[in-house]
Amino acid sequence: PAVECWAISYPQAVNCSWVLAPEPLLDTDFVATYRHGSWGATETGECVRTGPRSCSFGDVQMFSLIPYVVNVTAVNPLGAASRLLPFLLENIIKPDPPEDLRVSPIPGETKKLLLEWSPPGSWPFPEYFPLKYCIRYAREEGSVTKTIGPYEQTSYTLTGVRPGTLHHIQVAAKDFTDSGELSAWSLPASGT
């Protein structure tokens, strides 16, 4: 199985999912476990199933220099195949997208839009583990999408916009230290 794992914030759970290619014709069961460390690991456990091909485990140690290893084994009448995925928690951080994006005109400023948003609700301590944000925007008539950032604040004044033109905007979040991946893009918001 091809295995992918991510964590939506630091002290929270690790989520994993997997796919098989090619898809087996026989009924296939999966066993998913994890351990903290390599051979003779002190901490091992079952990755609790959250779906037919996904699982989750918690109680993870932040900033550990010892990798976690997830083991997913596919079992069917033809035999078994396993995949090990080692990772450090910081490398798999992928926040949920920012929330509540608002786009407002600025009175008297026809070439500017005020963008405001909130950190993802699933990111527990933004004051201790700050996020940075990228902004993606495009004009209504299908012009090229531009991406700017990252910025540390949860608001931004977009300048140089065409007056009277509808702009579509999205925001994505990433761990401040550049660990892990950029979140998915937020729900779009629009403004003129």
Secondary structure, 3 states (H helix, E strand, C coil): CEEEEEECCCCCCEEEEEECCCCCCCCCEEEEEEEECCCCCCEEEECEEEECCEEEECCCCCCCCCCEEEEEEEEECCEEEEEEEEECHHHHECCCCCEEEEEEEECCEEEEEEEEEECCCCCCCCCCCCEEEEEEEEECCCCCCEEEEEECCCEEEEECCCCCCCEEEEEEEEECCCCCCCCCCCCCEEEC
